[in-house]
Amino acid sequence: MAHGGKREGAGRKPGAITKRTREVAERALTEGKSPLEIMLDNMRHFQQVALDAEAVIEGMNEGQVASLGQSHEEQFKALLAKVKQAAGLRVMAHECARDAAGYMHAKLSAVTLAGDPENPITFADLSDTEAARRIAFTLAKAVQPETKH
């Protein structure tokens, strides 16, 4: 009698959520916002603060720029620091968006197309429409999940 080793259907299924993970997620939702909602709120906040900072910089007049420093070099450095701060806020908004994207958009999977070397597709005697139809059919067939019978 075999002991151990790989058995068909044994073990936790891929993507299965543990009881504890489910409890933590449900508690977080009942207590307030979900992690996704917080990521999106942060993204919107940093985006708005960056836009506001950029508007302030863009709307500065000569007197406001002059008040940043005594010399042109000091004024330039101070203005550059403000621009860097606004850019940093945009980076933070971008990072929040990147983190949230995985929860909102399906990930694309790689598709490898392999033809039959004994029976290659030829297009010499086909109209453009027929060639496009055959290519679309081949691509659609390649991305369909395999079904078990």
Buried (B, 14 or more C-beta within 10 A) or exposed (E): EEEEEEEEEEEEEEEEEEEEEEEEEEEEEEEEEEEEEBBBEBBEBBBEBBBEBBEEBEEBEEEEBEEBBEEEEEBEEEBEEBEEEBEEBBEBBBBBBEBBEEEEEEEEEEEEEEEEEEEEEEEEEEEEEEBEEEEEEEEEEEEEEEEEE
